[in-house]
Amino acid sequence: MGVEEVLAAARAGARRLSAPEVAAAQADGALVVDTRTPAHRREQGEFPGALVIDRTVLEWRLDPTCPWRIPEASGPDLLVVVVCRHGYSSSLAAASLRAVGLHRATDLVGGVEAWVAAGFAVHRGPADVRS
């Protein structure tokens, strides 16, 4: 199976969100998690209200049963919206979060590129970086 098939499987059955839907979900208490690299965040700007969590520790920080979770990882019903640069790695990350029990985990269609294209703001920092 190639990467396109892996991506399709990760997205199967998921309700991915548009930029306006992410804004509404965030206003309703969804946790937005930015997994972009520091270089991409410098280039594109910081996603407002997002927690920055490196992709390499994402599951450990968000699994509510994990001893290394962040305080915001309140339970399996938490709506987590993962954002990345273009909306590809965020789909894989959201699928991984669903696999560890966060059944509502999803991502932003088109990533931060789509967020900006839809007219939503980014900022230059500081970011809420969790390691």
C-alpha positions in Angstrom: 0.0 0.0 0.0 1.3 3.4 -0.9 1.0 6.7 0.9 -2.1 7.7 -1.0 -3.9 4.6 0.2 -2.7 5.1 3.7 -4.0 8.7 3.6 -7.3 7.5 2.2 -7.6 4.9 5.0 -6.8 7.6 7.6 -9.5 9.8 6.3 -12.1 7.1 5.8 -15.1 7.8 8.1 -13.6 10.9 9.5 -15.6 14.2 9.4 -12.8 16.6 8.5 -13.5 20.3 9.1 -13.3 23.4 6.9 -11.7 26.5 8.1 -15.0 28.1 9.2 -16.0 24.8 10.9 -12.7 24.8 12.8 -13.3 28.4 14.0 -16.7 27.5 15.2 -15.5 24.3 16.9 -12.7 26.2 18.6 -15.2 28.8 19.9 -17.2 25.9 21.3 -14.2 24.5 23.2 -12.5 22.2 20.7 -8.7 21.7 21.3 -6.8 22.8 18.2 -3.3 21.2 18.0 -0.7 22.5 15.6 1.9 19.9 14.5 3.8 22.1 12.0 7.5 22.4 12.2 9.0 25.5 13.8 10.2 26.6 10.3 6.7 26.2 8.8 5.2 28.2 11.8 7.7 31.0 11.2 6.9 31.1 7.5 3.1 30.8 7.8 2.4 32.3 11.3 1.0 30.9 14.4 -2.5 29.4 14.5 -4.5 31.4 17.0 -5.4 29.5 20.2 -3.7 26.3 19.1 -1.4 24.2 21.3 1.8 23.4 19.5 2.7 19.7 20.0 5.5 18.0 18.1 4.2 15.1 16.0 6.6 12.7 17.7 4.9 13.0 21.1 1.3 13.8 20.0 -0.3 10.6 21.2 1.5 10.6 24.5 0.4 14.2 25.2 -3.2 13.8 24.2 -4.2 10.2 25.4 -6.2 10.9 28.5 -5.0 7.6 30.0 -1.3 8.4 29.6 0.8 9.6 32.5 2.6 12.1 30.1 -0.6 13.7 28.9 -1.2 17.5 29.0 -3.9 18.8 31.4 -6.2 19.6 28.4 -6.4 15.9 27.5 -9.6 15.6 29.5 -11.2 12.5 28.1 -12.1 10.4 25.1 -14.9 12.8 24.1 -12.6 15.8 23.6 -12.8 17.2 20.1 -9.3 17.6 18.9 -8.6 19.3 15.6 -5.1 18.7 14.3 -3.7 21.3 11.9 -0.6 21.1 9.7 0.7 23.0 6.7 -1.5 21.5 3.9 -3.8 19.0 5.6 -2.0 15.7 4.9 0.1 14.8 8.0 -2.8 16.2 10.1 -5.1 13.5 8.7 -2.6 10.8 9.7 -2.2 12.3 13.1 -5.9 12.5 13.7 -6.3 8.9 12.7 -3.6 8.0 15.2 -5.4 9.9 17.9 -8.6 8.1 17.1 -6.7 4.8 17.4 -5.7 5.7 21.0 -9.3 6.4 21.9 -10.0 10.1 21.0 -12.9 9.1 18.8 -13.7 12.7 17.8 -10.2 13.6 16.6 -10.2 15.2 13.2 -8.2 17.7 11.1 -8.5 20.9 9.1 -9.1 20.3 5.4 -6.3 22.0 3.5 -4.3 22.9 6.6 -3.1 26.3 7.6 -2.9 27.2 3.9 -6.7 26.8 3.7 -7.2 28.7 7.0 -5.3 31.7 5.6 -7.0 31.5 2.2 -10.4 31.6 3.9 -9.4 34.9 5.4 -8.7 33.8 9.0 -5.9 35.4 10.9 -2.6 34.0 12.0 -0.1 35.8 14.3 3.6 36.0 14.8 3.7 34.6 18.3 4.3 33.6 20.9 2.9 30.1 20.6 1.7 27.8 23.3 4.4 25.1 22.8 4.0 21.8 24.7 6.8 19.3 24.7 
